[in-house]
Amino acid sequence: MFLLLSKVLTPLLLPPGLQMVLVLISFFLFRRRPKLAWTMGLLSIVSLAYLSSGVAVEAFTGHLERQFPSVAPSEAPTADAIIVLGDFQATPTAKRPRIGIVDDTDRLYNGVQLFRAGKAPVLVLSGGSVMLYGSTRRSQAEYARDLAISLGVPASSVLVEGLSQNTHENAVASRNLLAPRNIHRVLLVTSGYHMPRSAAIFRKEGFDVIPYPADFKTGWYEQRFPFGYLPNPQCLFVNGLALHEYIGLAVYKLRGWA
């Protein structure tokens, strides 16, 4: 039920869904509460404009990414295993029979680089198939294993956790997989904006976590005037990811998962 509610309600709490909800509410309030309606309408426009800007990405998303440093694989500490969180590829469908590479695949690339640098003897790939989006024959982690092997990781060094459907389940299923092997100290690899929530969840499940963020969205460009203030759909998307993390971290803390 939690998974269903999170997938249904989240789009309404993130831009541009949030702004659409505000405009809709202001429409119904216009006759009875015109000042409130105008305020909500203006708020939706201002928030949409701000979240569509590069300066907002650096501030809003950057706040999450700056919590953990970015280091080269050679400078990372050693651990018992490297855990790479999934959701970084588009799995094959009837219309698209080949696996699709998306931006978040940087997670896998960094995990493979850590393995090649000798930072851990085991690469754990975590991520199931979210049934709400349609079933697939294999989990995300199984497809990720194929990618990792194609990048030179021996099949014997790859462990697959293909049951989880959210970050909390990533941590629980990984614990169940690794605890019998006496693996507790892990290099956790996920997107920089996702790391604060992920690290808190995995630590809650008893892991000794060494955060190794990847897939950074900020820090690549200098936001010069006026370009950093102009609306950009990519900026809106990135800030939507960040807002999802802020909401998710609050909810997970309330549930005792982080």
N, C-alpha and C positions, 0 to 999 in steps of 0.2 A: 504493500500500500504506500509506504514512504517513497519508493522508487517511482511509482505512478504519479503521486502528487508532485514530486519534485520535477518530473519531466513535463507535467501539464502546467504547473504554476510558474515555473521559472521563466518561460518566455514572456509572461505578463509582468514580470518584475524587472526585466532587462530592456534596454533600449533596442528598437523603437517601440516595443510592446507597451512599456510603461507610459510613454508619452501618448500613445493611442488611448490607453485607459484613462489618463488624465483628461484628454480632450473629450472623450465620450462622457465622462462624469460632469465636466463643465457644461456640456450641451444640455444635460438634463437639469442642471442647477440654474441655468441662465435666467429663467423667468422668476424663480423664487429667491435666488441668491446671486444677483448679477455681479456683485463685486467679487464674491468668492469664485464665480465661474471665470471671470476675466483673470483673476490671479492664477487659477489653475491652468488656464490656457497659456498665459505668459510663462508660467513655470515650465510647462512642457516644451515650449519653444526655446527658452534659455538653456534648459538642461540638455536638450538635443543638440543645440549649437555647441555647447561646451564639450560634451562627450564626443563630438565629431572632430575635435581639434587635436593637433599634435601636442600642444602644451598640456592638454588634459591627459594624454597617454603617458607623457613623462612624469606627471604628478600622480595621477590616479593609479595607473598600472605600475609605474616605476616604484611606488611605495612598496608594493608586494615583492618586486624583483630585487630591490636593494637590501632585503633582509638577509640574503645569503650571498656570499661572494662568488664570483666566477673565476675559476682557476683552470690552468691547463691540466690535462690528464696526468702528466708526469708529476705534478705538484700535489695531487690528491693523496690522502692517507690510504693505507691498505685496509681491507675488510674481509669478512668471510664470504660475502656475496655482493653482487651488483643487482639491484632490483630496478627494472625499467617499467614504469607505468604506461599502460596502453592508451588506446584511443588516438593513435597517431597514423592510422592508415584507413583507407576506404576499402572494406572487404568486398570481394567479388559478388556480383549479382547476375541474374539472367541477362540483363541489358549490358552489364559491364563485367565480363568474365575475368579480367585481369585485376590484380590488386592495385589500388591507387595510392600514390605517395602524396602526403599532404605536409603542411608546414611543420606540424608537431613531430614528424619523423626525426627531427634533430635529437629527440630524446633517445631513440635507438642508436643513432650515430654516436652520440656521446657515451652511451653504455658500452658499445663495441670498442670505442677508443680507450675507455678505462680498462676493459678486459685485455686489450692488446698491450697496454702499459703494465700489465701484471698486477693490477690493484686488487684483484680477487679471482679465485679459481672457478667461480660459478656465475653465470649470467641468468638471472631470473626474469622472465617476461610475464607480466601480469595484465590480465584483461579478458573478460568473457565476451559473449555476444548479447547485446542489449535487446531483449526480445520485443520490446515495445517498437523497435524500429524495423522489425522483420527478422526472421531467423536466418541463420547461415549454417552451412554444414560444419564449419569449424569456427573456433573462437578467434578473437583478435590476437591473442597470444600465440596461437598456432601459426597464423600467418606471419606474425613477427618473427617466430623461430626460423621460418624459411628465409626471411630477409637477413637475419643475423648470420645464418649459415652461409648464405651467398656472399656475405661480407668477410668471411674467413673464420668465424667462430666455430670450433669443433662441436658437432652435434652432442657429443658426450658431456660438454660443459654447459649445455643449455637446459634449464628447467622451465616448465610451462605451468602457469596458473591460469586456467581458462574458465573459471567459474564466476568470477566477480563481475558486478554490473555498476558499481560506483566505488569511490575511493575508500570508504570504510570497508567494503567487502574486499577490496584489494589487499588491505592490511590484514584482515582476519584470515583470508585464504592463504596469504603468503606466510603468516605465522604457522598455520596448520601444515603447510608444506615444508617449512624450514626448521621448525622446532625439533622434529624427530632427528634431523641431521645435525643438531646442536649448532645451528647458525643463528646468531643474534646480532652481530655487528655487520651492518650493511651500508653500502653506498646507495643512496636512494636517488634515482634519476627521474625527473619530470620537468615540465615547463616551469620557468622561473616564477610566473604569476601563480602557479598551482602549488609551489613548494611549501609556503607557510602552512596551508591546511594539511597537505600530505605528510609533512614531517611531524606535525602534531598528532595526527591520527596513528602513524606507525609507531611513534614513541608510546602512545597510549596502549598499544598492543604489545609492548614489551621489547621492541627493537632498540638497539643502540644505533641511532640513525646518524649518518654522515650525509648531509644534504649536498647534492651535486646538481644544481639547477642547469637547465638547458633551454633551448627554444626561446631566447629572450626577445621581447617585443620592443624594448626601449634601449637607449644608449647608442643607437646606430647613427642617428642624425642630430645635428644641431637645429633646434626649432627657432629659426630666425623669423623676425617680423617682416612681412605679414603672413608668411607661408605657414607658420606654426599655428596660426589662429583661423585659417580657412577650413571650412567643413570638408571632411574626407571620410568616405564610407568605411575605409579600412580602419581608421581610428575609432569609429563608432563600434565596429566589430571587436576590436581589441579591448576597448573599455567595457564592452559587454561581458567579455571573458573575466575581466578583473572584478566587475560588480558581482558576477556569479560567485567568485571566490569569497568576497566579503560576506555575502549572504550565506554561502555554504559554511564558512567558518563559524559564523554566529549560530547557525542551526545545529551544526555538529557539536559545538560546545554545550548548547542547551540539552542535547541528547546524551551528553557524556562520552562522545566519540573522539573528542580532541582536547 
